[in-house]
Amino acid sequence: MNKNEKFVITINREVGSGGRTVGRKLAEKLCVKYCDKAVIDGLTQKFGLSPDRIEEIKAQKKSWWNEISNYYQTLVNSASQPMEAEVRLDSASMFETEKRILKELATESSCVVAGRTGFMVFREWPNHLNIFIQASMAHRIKRIMRRQDVSEQEARDIIVKLDASREAYIKKYEDTSRYDTRNYQLVISMDDLSEDDAVEIIMDYINRTSK
């Protein structure tokens, strides 16, 4: 990846590994935009976005992304995420909407994308880095217990449920597994690392491989 040109970094992560925090901190370090599922859902709700609606807005208004981008900033800068429009999409439409939003974001500027579809959406992108953040079950359970104030069994149940649903989501649209390391240039285990440690490892990798 060439950090001196427009780039996309994707962060796929196991729930409870701290990958979302790593992604946010990495974006701050690189001074680029950060996008995750919460941001995509917020944009979808605010603008009633669907694949067809995105094309309509683009056709009507050349600067359509400026308006969406401005609202994007309110999402990432605010703990609350106002929803002004309700849109209900089937899973196939949601997948396509996610892809289009992410590609518009990446076309506009460099960014860090944390979420289940990023490594698929950008695997053919000309200047990208796909990262997988993982951790042992014990590490993940402890982190979820602490952050969500739940019991050990509740934390384990959350992990098992989300692991299964995320893997099923990937397999529904692509003939691959999110655990296939061939999908990534960098895989990091968080067991003995802080989020800041992980960011430094990624920055070192970027600096060493940047053209």
SVG drawing of the C-alpha trace seen along z (x, -y; Angstrom):
<svg xmlns="http://www.w3.org/2000/svg" viewBox="-39 -20 49 40">
<polyline fill="none" stroke="black" stroke-width="0.4" points="0.0,0.0 1.2,-3.5 0.3,-5.8 1.2,-8.8 -1.7,-8.2 -5.4,-7.7 -5.8,-4.5 -8.3,-2.2 -7.5,-0.2 -10.1,2.4 -10.4,3.8 -12.2,7.1 -12.3,8.2 -13.7,10.8 -16.2,9.4 -14.5,8.7 -11.1,8.3 -11.0,4.5 -10.7,4.3 -13.2,1.4 -11.2,-0.7 -8.1,0.2 -9.7,-1.0 -10.8,-4.3 -7.4,-5.0 -5.7,-4.1 -7.9,-6.6 -7.0,-9.3 -3.3,-8.5 -3.5,-8.7 -5.8,-11.7 -8.3,-10.0 -12.0,-9.2 -13.3,-6.3 -16.4,-4.2 -18.1,-1.3 -21.5,0.3 -23.0,-2.3 -22.0,-5.1 -23.4,-3.2 -26.7,-2.5 -26.9,-6.2 -26.4,-7.4 -28.9,-4.9 -31.5,-6.0 -30.9,-9.8 -31.1,-9.8 -33.3,-6.7 -30.5,-5.2 -31.0,-2.1 -29.1,-1.2 -31.7,-2.9 -31.9,-6.0 -28.1,-6.5 -28.2,-6.6 -31.2,-9.0 -29.4,-11.4 -26.2,-11.3 -28.2,-12.0 -30.0,-15.0 -27.1,-16.6 -23.5,-16.5 -22.4,-17.4 -24.7,-14.8 -21.8,-13.3 -20.9,-16.6 -24.2,-16.6 -23.9,-13.0 -20.3,-13.6 -21.2,-16.5 -23.8,-14.4 -21.2,-11.6 -19.1,-14.0 -22.0,-14.5 -22.2,-10.7 -18.6,-10.1 -18.3,-13.2 -21.5,-12.6 -22.4,-9.8 -26.0,-10.1 -27.0,-9.2 -30.2,-11.0 -32.4,-9.1 -34.6,-11.2 -35.8,-8.7 -36.8,-5.1 -35.7,-2.7 -36.3,1.1 -34.1,3.1 -33.8,6.8 -30.3,8.2 -29.3,8.2 -30.2,4.5 -28.4,3.7 -25.3,5.4 -25.4,3.5 -26.1,0.2 -23.1,0.8 -20.8,1.5 -21.9,-1.7 -21.6,-3.9 -18.1,-2.5 -16.9,-2.9 -18.2,-6.5 -16.3,-7.3 -13.1,-5.7 -13.4,-7.5 -13.6,-10.8 -10.7,-10.4 -8.5,-7.9 -10.3,-6.1 -10.3,-3.2 -13.3,-0.9 -14.1,1.4 -16.7,4.0 -17.7,7.3 -17.9,6.3 -14.8,4.1 -12.3,6.8 -14.7,8.1 -15.6,4.6 -12.0,3.5 -10.1,6.6 -9.6,5.4 -9.1,1.8 -5.8,0.4 -4.3,-0.8 -5.6,1.0 -4.6,2.9 -6.8,5.6 -6.3,6.4 -7.8,9.0 -7.9,8.5 -8.4,11.6 -8.0,12.8 -8.4,15.9 -11.9,16.7 -10.7,16.0 -9.5,12.5 -12.8,11.8 -15.0,13.0 -13.1,10.8 -13.4,7.7 -17.1,8.1 -17.8,8.8 -16.0,5.6 -17.5,3.4 -21.1,4.7 -21.3,5.6 -22.5,9.1 -21.7,12.5 -19.1,14.9 -21.8,17.1 -23.6,14.1 -20.4,12.9 -19.7,16.3 -23.2,16.5 -22.8,13.1 -19.5,14.2 -20.9,17.5 -24.0,15.8 -22.1,13.0 -19.3,15.2 -21.9,17.5 -24.0,14.6 -21.0,12.8 -19.6,15.9 -23.0,16.8 -23.2,13.2 -19.9,13.5 -20.7,17.0 -24.0,15.8 -22.4,13.3 -18.9,14.6 -17.3,18.0 -14.8,17.4 -14.5,17.3 -13.7,14.3 -11.2,16.6 -9.3,17.3 -6.0,15.4 -5.5,15.2 -8.0,12.4 -5.7,10.2 -2.2,8.7 -1.9,8.5 -3.3,10.6 -2.9,9.4 -3.7,11.3 -4.7,8.9 -4.1,11.2 -0.9,9.5 -1.5,6.1 -3.3,2.9 -5.2,1.1 -2.4,-1.4 0.1,1.4 -1.9,2.7 -2.0,-0.7 1.8,-1.0 2.2,2.5 0.0,1.5 1.8,-1.9 5.1,-0.1 3.8,2.3 2.5,-0.6 5.8,-2.4 7.8,0.7 5.7,1.6 4.8,-1.9 6.2,-2.5"/>
</svg>
